[in-house]
Amino acid sequence: MYWIIILTLSIDQFVKYLVRNFMDYGQSIPIINGFFQLTSHRNAGAAWGIFSGQKIFLISIAIIVIVVGLIYSRKVTDKLTRIAFGFFIGGAMGNVIDRLIFGEVTDMFEVTFINYPIFNTADVFLVSGAILFLISTYKESKLEDNQT
């Protein structure tokens, strides 16, 4: 699981580095016209700018989540659940690093056909980890149901 955290964190920080260093703030690069583009954006809050300017609060919550995740994940043997924790913890760490170093997170993925906040690779890993965790929990409950 630790290699997943390291890989997730590395991908996240590399993509954010590229955006910060090779795109102007606010610059957009269409990927799929009318659907998806890369946009260099910064966010001092969470999704939709909630908790904007609450850096200490957001860092504190993320650190609690990371620590609890690391403690709980040590007890997990299921491969899918371990991958889920790796994605989730790595994503949380990626956004914490941004907030500690830059005071805000670097976002870049913009879905343009709906009103949705611009997000980043750490967010993708966080959400993917949460979805994988739900799937593994569902599979586990089905397995327990079949054993009773």
C-alpha positions as YAML, in Angstrom:
chain: A
units: angstrom
residues:
- id: 1
  name: MET
  ca: [0.00, 0.00, 0.00]
- id: 2
  name: TYR
  ca: [2.84, 2.41, 0.76]
- id: 3
  name: TRP
  ca: [4.10, 2.25, -2.82]
- id: 4
  name: ILE
  ca: [0.59, 3.29, -3.95]
- id: 5
  name: ILE
  ca: [0.72, 6.31, -1.63]
- id: 6
  name: ILE
  ca: [4.16, 7.26, -2.98]
- id: 7
  name: LEU
  ca: [3.09, 6.76, -6.61]
- id: 8
  name: THR
  ca: [-0.15, 8.70, -6.11]
- id: 9
  name: LEU
  ca: [1.63, 11.55, -4.35]
- id: 10
  name: SER
  ca: [4.37, 11.65, -7.01]
- id: 11
  name: ILE
  ca: [1.90, 11.80, -9.91]
- id: 12
  name: ASP
  ca: [-0.10, 14.51, -8.15]
- id: 13
  name: GLN
  ca: [2.88, 16.71, -7.38]
- id: 14
  name: PHE
  ca: [4.39, 16.24, -10.85]
- id: 15
  name: VAL
  ca: [1.16, 17.27, -12.62]
- id: 16
  name: LYS
  ca: [0.77, 20.28, -10.32]
- id: 17
  name: TYR
  ca: [4.40, 21.24, -10.95]
- id: 18
  name: LEU
  ca: [3.77, 21.16, -14.70]
- id: 19
  name: VAL
  ca: [0.68, 23.35, -14.36]
- id: 20
  name: ARG
  ca: [2.37, 25.89, -12.06]
- id: 21
  name: ASN
  ca: [5.48, 26.13, -14.24]
- id: 22
  name: PHE
  ca: [4.23, 25.77, -17.80]
- id: 23
  name: MET
  ca: [0.78, 27.38, -17.75]
- id: 24
  name: ASP
  ca: [-0.18, 30.95, -16.93]
- id: 25
  name: TYR
  ca: [-2.69, 31.34, -14.13]
- id: 26
  name: GLY
  ca: [-6.16, 31.24, -15.70]
- id: 27
  name: GLN
  ca: [-4.88, 29.78, -18.96]
- id: 28
  name: SER
  ca: [-7.09, 27.05, -20.46]
- id: 29
  name: ILE
  ca: [-6.14, 24.37, -22.95]
- id: 30
  name: PRO
  ca: [-9.13, 22.63, -24.59]
- id: 31
  name: ILE
  ca: [-8.82, 18.84, -24.56]
- id: 32
  name: ILE
  ca: [-12.33, 17.92, -25.73]
- id: 33
  name: ASN
  ca: [-14.15, 21.05, -26.99]
- id: 34
  name: GLY
  ca: [-17.27, 21.84, -25.01]
- id: 35
  name: PHE
  ca: [-16.58, 19.05, -22.54]
- id: 36
  name: PHE
  ca: [-13.16, 19.13, -20.84]
- id: 37
  name: GLN
  ca: [-10.13, 21.41, -20.63]
- id: 38
  name: LEU
  ca: [-7.00, 21.99, -18.57]
- id: 39
  name: THR
  ca: [-7.22, 25.27, -16.68]
- id: 40
  name: SER
  ca: [-4.53, 26.64, -14.39]
- id: 41
  name: HIS
  ca: [-6.40, 27.56, -11.21]
- id: 42
  name: ARG
  ca: [-5.63, 27.97, -7.51]
- id: 43
  name: ASN
  ca: [-8.02, 27.30, -4.66]
- id: 44
  name: ALA
  ca: [-7.50, 28.45, -1.08]
- id: 45
  name: GLY
  ca: [-10.54, 26.44, 0.02]
- id: 46
  name: ALA
  ca: [-12.14, 23.10, -0.73]
- id: 47
  name: ALA
  ca: [-14.53, 22.22, -3.58]
- id: 48
  name: TRP
  ca: [-16.57, 25.20, -4.81]
- id: 49
  name: GLY
  ca: [-14.30, 27.39, -2.67]
- id: 50
  name: ILE
  ca: [-15.96, 26.38, 0.61]
- id: 51
  name: PHE
  ca: [-13.80, 27.02, 3.66]
- id: 52
  name: SER
  ca: [-11.79, 29.49, 1.57]
- id: 53
  name: GLY
  ca: [-8.98, 30.95, 3.61]
- id: 54
  name: GLN
  ca: [-9.34, 28.25, 6.28]
- id: 55
  name: LYS
  ca: [-5.92, 26.75, 5.59]
- id: 56
  name: ILE
  ca: [-5.24, 25.54, 9.15]
- id: 57
  name: PHE
  ca: [-8.67, 23.92, 9.40]
- id: 58
  name: LEU
  ca: [-8.32, 22.14, 6.04]
- id: 59
  name: ILE
  ca: [-4.77, 20.96, 6.85]
- id: 60
  name: SER
  ca: [-5.88, 19.75, 10.29]
- id: 61
  name: ILE
  ca: [-8.80, 17.75, 8.90]
- id: 62
  name: ALA
  ca: [-6.60, 16.22, 6.20]
- id: 63
  name: ILE
  ca: [-3.88, 15.25, 8.69]
- id: 64
  name: ILE
  ca: [-6.48, 13.58, 10.92]
- id: 65
  name: VAL
  ca: [-7.83, 11.67, 7.91]
- id: 66
  name: ILE
  ca: [-4.30, 10.65, 6.86]
- id: 67
  name: VAL
  ca: [-3.34, 9.44, 10.36]
- id: 68
  name: VAL
  ca: [-6.60, 7.53, 10.88]
- id: 69
  name: GLY
  ca: [-6.27, 6.06, 7.38]
- id: 70
  name: LEU
  ca: [-2.70, 4.92, 8.04]
- id: 71
  name: ILE
  ca: [-3.65, 3.35, 11.38]
- id: 72
  name: TYR
  ca: [-6.73, 1.59, 10.03]
- id: 73
  name: SER
  ca: [-5.05, 0.47, 6.79]
- id: 74
  name: ARG
  ca: [-2.44, -1.50, 8.74]
- id: 75
  name: LYS
  ca: [-5.22, -3.89, 9.79]
- id: 76
  name: VAL
  ca: [-6.54, -4.36, 6.25]
- id: 77
  name: THR
  ca: [-5.60, -7.46, 4.26]
- id: 78
  name: ASP
  ca: [-7.96, -7.11, 1.29]
- id: 79
  name: LYS
  ca: [-6.01, -5.94, -1.78]
- id: 80
  name: LEU
  ca: [-8.76, -3.65, -3.15]
- id: 81
  name: THR
  ca: [-9.20, -1.96, 0.23]
- id: 82
  name: ARG
  ca: [-5.45, -1.41, 0.53]
- id: 83
  name: ILE
  ca: [-5.40, 0.19, -2.94]
- id: 84
  name: ALA
  ca: [-8.36, 2.36, -1.91]
- id: 85
  name: PHE
  ca: [-6.50, 3.54, 1.20]
- id: 86
  name: GLY
  ca: [-3.35, 4.18, -0.83]
- id: 87
  name: PHE
  ca: [-5.24, 6.40, -3.29]
- id: 88
  name: PHE
  ca: [-7.14, 8.20, -0.54]
- id: 89
  name: ILE
  ca: [-4.12, 8.84, 1.68]
- id: 90
  name: GLY
  ca: [-1.88, 9.84, -1.24]
- id: 91
  name: GLY
  ca: [-4.52, 12.26, -2.53]
- id: 92
  name: ALA
  ca: [-5.00, 13.82, 0.89]
- id: 93
  name: MET
  ca: [-1.24, 14.18, 1.28]
- id: 94
  name: GLY
  ca: [-0.97, 15.86, -2.13]
- id: 95
  name: ASN
  ca: [-3.42, 18.60, -1.18]
- id: 96
  name: VAL
  ca: [-1.84, 19.03, 2.27]
- id: 97
  name: ILE
  ca: [1.57, 19.56, 0.67]
- id: 98
  name: ASP
  ca: [0.10, 22.25, -1.61]
- id: 99
  name: ARG
  ca: [-1.52, 24.03, 1.32]
- id: 100
  name: LEU
  ca: [1.64, 23.88, 3.42]
- id: 101
  name: ILE
  ca: [3.98, 25.09, 0.67]
- id: 102
  name: PHE
  ca: [1.75, 27.43, -1.39]
- id: 103
  name: GLY
  ca: [-1.15, 28.22, 0.95]
- id: 104
  name: GLU
  ca: [-3.58, 26.88, -1.67]
- id: 105
  name: VAL
  ca: [-4.03, 23.90, -3.96]
- id: 106
  name: THR
  ca: [-3.26, 23.88, -7.67]
- id: 107
  name: ASP
  ca: [-6.26, 22.75, -9.72]
- id: 108
  name: MET
  ca: [-6.30, 21.97, -13.42]
- id: 109
  name: PHE
  ca: [-9.14, 19.70, -14.58]
- id: 110
  name: GLU
  ca: [-12.21, 21.60, -15.75]
- id: 111
  name: VAL
  ca: [-15.37, 19.92, -16.94]
- id: 112
  name: THR
  ca: [-16.99, 22.59, -19.09]
- id: 113
  name: PHE
  ca: [-20.41, 21.16, -19.96]
- id: 114
  name: ILE
  ca: [-21.69, 21.47, -16.37]
- id: 115
  name: ASN
  ca: [-21.10, 23.85, -13.48]
- id: 116
  name: TYR
  ca: [-18.50, 21.83, -11.61]
- id: 117
  name: PRO
  ca: [-15.46, 23.07, -9.68]
- id: 118
  name: ILE
  ca: [-12.03, 22.80, -11.25]
- id: 119
  name: PHE
  ca: [-10.21, 19.95, -9.52]
- id: 120
  name: ASN
  ca: [-6.79, 18.30, -9.42]
- id: 121
  name: THR
  ca: [-5.08, 14.92, -9.50]
- id: 122
  name: ALA
  ca: [-5.18, 14.59, -5.70]
- id: 123
  name: ASP
  ca: [-8.96, 15.04, -5.85]
- id: 124
  name: VAL
  ca: [-9.19, 12.32, -8.51]
- id: 125
  name: PHE
  ca: [-7.23, 9.95, -6.28]
- id: 126
  name: LEU
  ca: [-9.30, 10.88, -3.20]
- id: 127
  name: VAL
  ca: [-12.58, 10.20, -5.00]
- id: 128
  name: SER
  ca: [-11.23, 7.05, -6.66]
- id: 129
  name: GLY
  ca: [-10.07, 5.78, -3.27]
- id: 130
  name: ALA
  ca: [-13.48, 6.47, -1.74]
- id: 131
  name: ILE
  ca: [-15.25, 4.65, -4.60]
- id: 132
  name: LEU
  ca: [-12.90, 1.66, -4.38]
- id: 133
  name: PHE
  ca: [-13.46, 1.55, -0.62]
- id: 134
  name: LEU
  ca: [-17.24, 1.49, -1.14]
- id: 135
  name: ILE
  ca: [-16.88, -1.31, -3.70]
- id: 136
  name: SER
  ca: [-14.62, -3.35, -1.40]
- id: 137
  name: THR
  ca: [-17.01, -2.82, 1.52]
- id: 138
  name: TYR
  ca: [-19.94, -3.94, -0.64]
- id: 139
  name: LYS
  ca: [-18.02, -7.02, -1.81]
- id: 140
  name: GLU
  ca: [-17.08, -7.83, 1.78]
- id: 141
  name: SER
  ca: [-20.70, -7.57, 2.94]
- id: 142
  name: LYS
  ca: [-21.85, -9.83, 0.07]
- id: 143
  name: LEU
  ca: [-19.18, -12.37, 1.01]
- id: 144
  name: GLU
  ca: [-20.33, -12.31, 4.64]
- id: 145
  name: ASP
  ca: [-23.97, -12.71, 3.55]
- id: 146
  name: ASN
  ca: [-23.05, -15.79, 1.50]
- id: 147
  name: GLN
  ca: [-21.21, -17.34, 4.45]
- id: 148
  name: THR
  ca: [-24.22, -17.09, 6.79]
...
